[in-house]
Amino acid sequence: NARAMNKVMQMFNGQGRGADLDAAKDTAYGLLCSITEYVDHERRAMNTDNRLNSAWFGAGAKLKEKGLQDARALIA
């Protein structure tokens, strides 16, 4: 969804935690960190338990796994 992608890109481009660090700035690792931050802290959820369940086992976990696969493809 466009809203989620926009938020991830904003975090990647400097608004995310640690996005300004040399180790993460403009790297595949930094993009993965932005995806993880979005899923774990920004994505809407009914409550904390639902957010945690999604991040660990559900749609959030799948999104983070897809981000990891895509990051690996970028550096391969």
Short mmCIF file of the C-alpha atoms (twelve columns), coordinates in Angstrom:
data_MODEL
# 
_entry.id   MODEL 
# 
loop_
_atom_site.group_PDB 
_atom_site.id 
_atom_site.type_symbol 
_atom_site.label_atom_id 
_atom_site.label_alt_id 
_atom_site.label_comp_id 
_atom_site.label_asym_id 
_atom_site.label_seq_id 
_atom_site.Cartn_x 
_atom_site.Cartn_y 
_atom_site.Cartn_z 
_atom_site.pdbx_PDB_model_num 
ATOM 1  C CA . ASN A 1  0.000  0.000   0.000  1 
ATOM 2  C CA . ALA A 2  1.213  3.451   -0.924 1 
ATOM 3  C CA . ARG A 3  0.786  4.987   2.547  1 
ATOM 4  C CA . ALA A 4  2.939  2.312   4.170  1 
ATOM 5  C CA . MET A 5  5.604  2.537   1.464  1 
ATOM 6  C CA . ASN A 6  5.691  6.317   1.808  1 
ATOM 7  C CA . LYS A 7  6.185  6.022   5.577  1 
ATOM 8  C CA . VAL A 8  8.969  3.433   5.172  1 
ATOM 9  C CA . MET A 9  10.737 5.667   2.655  1 
ATOM 10 C CA . GLN A 10 10.431 8.688   4.967  1 
ATOM 11 C CA . MET A 11 12.068 6.680   7.750  1 
ATOM 12 C CA . PHE A 12 14.760 5.437   5.358  1 
ATOM 13 C CA . ASN A 13 15.470 8.992   4.201  1 
ATOM 14 C CA . GLY A 14 16.259 10.300  7.671  1 
ATOM 15 C CA . GLN A 15 13.178 10.195  9.877  1 
ATOM 16 C CA . GLY A 16 13.703 6.684   11.231 1 
ATOM 17 C CA . ARG A 17 15.694 5.671   14.279 1 
ATOM 18 C CA . GLY A 18 19.357 5.493   13.303 1 
ATOM 19 C CA . ALA A 19 18.687 6.403   9.675  1 
ATOM 20 C CA . ASP A 20 21.420 9.030   9.807  1 
ATOM 21 C CA . LEU A 21 24.121 6.585   10.931 1 
ATOM 22 C CA . ASP A 22 26.831 5.853   8.367  1 
ATOM 23 C CA . ALA A 23 26.212 2.106   8.737  1 
ATOM 24 C CA . ALA A 24 22.570 2.475   7.669  1 
ATOM 25 C CA . LYS A 25 22.295 5.603   5.530  1 
ATOM 26 C CA . ASP A 26 21.558 4.752   1.880  1 
ATOM 27 C CA . THR A 27 22.140 1.006   2.402  1 
ATOM 28 C CA . ALA A 28 20.060 -2.142  1.986  1 
ATOM 29 C CA . TYR A 29 20.513 -2.639  5.741  1 
ATOM 30 C CA . GLY A 30 19.041 0.808   6.387  1 
ATOM 31 C CA . LEU A 31 16.037 -0.009  4.221  1 
ATOM 32 C CA . LEU A 32 15.493 -3.263  6.106  1 
ATOM 33 C CA . CYS A 33 15.715 -1.357  9.408  1 
ATOM 34 C CA . SER A 34 13.078 1.085   8.148  1 
ATOM 35 C CA . ILE A 35 10.744 -1.763  7.205  1 
ATOM 36 C CA . THR A 36 11.247 -3.374  10.605 1 
ATOM 37 C CA . GLU A 37 10.644 -0.094  12.430 1 
ATOM 38 C CA . TYR A 38 7.464  0.480   10.448 1 
ATOM 39 C CA . VAL A 39 6.103  -3.006  11.141 1 
ATOM 40 C CA . ASP A 40 7.081  -3.080  14.812 1 
ATOM 41 C CA . HIS A 41 6.270  0.510   15.813 1 
ATOM 42 C CA . GLU A 42 4.281  2.467   13.227 1 
ATOM 43 C CA . ARG A 43 1.810  0.094   11.616 1 
ATOM 44 C CA . ARG A 44 -1.735 0.402   12.889 1 
ATOM 45 C CA . ALA A 45 -2.997 -2.331  15.191 1 
ATOM 46 C CA . MET A 46 -6.036 -2.871  17.393 1 
ATOM 47 C CA . ASN A 47 -3.819 -3.247  20.466 1 
ATOM 48 C CA . THR A 48 -0.303 -4.126  21.575 1 
ATOM 49 C CA . ASP A 49 -0.954 -7.878  21.562 1 
ATOM 50 C CA . ASN A 50 -2.204 -7.803  17.970 1 
ATOM 51 C CA . ARG A 51 0.788  -5.684  16.909 1 
ATOM 52 C CA . LEU A 52 3.213  -8.133  18.531 1 
ATOM 53 C CA . ASN A 53 1.473  -11.182 17.076 1 
ATOM 54 C CA . SER A 54 1.543  -9.670  13.593 1 
ATOM 55 C CA . ALA A 55 5.180  -8.595  13.890 1 
ATOM 56 C CA . TRP A 56 6.321  -12.023 15.068 1 
ATOM 57 C CA . PHE A 57 3.993  -14.481 13.319 1 
ATOM 58 C CA . GLY A 58 1.550  -12.783 10.960 1 
ATOM 59 C CA . ALA A 59 1.455  -10.253 8.160  1 
ATOM 60 C CA . GLY A 60 4.151  -8.093  9.747  1 
ATOM 61 C CA . ALA A 61 6.544  -11.034 9.957  1 
ATOM 62 C CA . LYS A 62 5.889  -11.828 6.294  1 
ATOM 63 C CA . LEU A 63 6.544  -8.213  5.325  1 
ATOM 64 C CA . LYS A 64 9.842  -8.187  7.228  1 
ATOM 65 C CA . GLU A 65 10.862 -11.500 5.616  1 
ATOM 66 C CA . LYS A 66 10.074 -10.080 2.168  1 
ATOM 67 C CA . GLY A 67 12.169 -7.026  3.017  1 
ATOM 68 C CA . LEU A 68 15.065 -9.266  4.038  1 
ATOM 69 C CA . GLN A 69 14.836 -11.257 0.797  1 
ATOM 70 C CA . ASP A 70 14.743 -8.042  -1.249 1 
ATOM 71 C CA . ALA A 71 17.717 -6.585  0.667  1 
ATOM 72 C CA . ARG A 72 19.698 -9.760  0.010  1 
ATOM 73 C CA . ALA A 73 18.828 -9.513  -3.685 1 
ATOM 74 C CA . LEU A 74 20.121 -5.934  -3.764 1 
ATOM 75 C CA . ILE A 75 23.526 -6.936  -2.445 1 
ATOM 76 C CA . ALA A 76 23.885 -10.191 -4.381 1 
# 
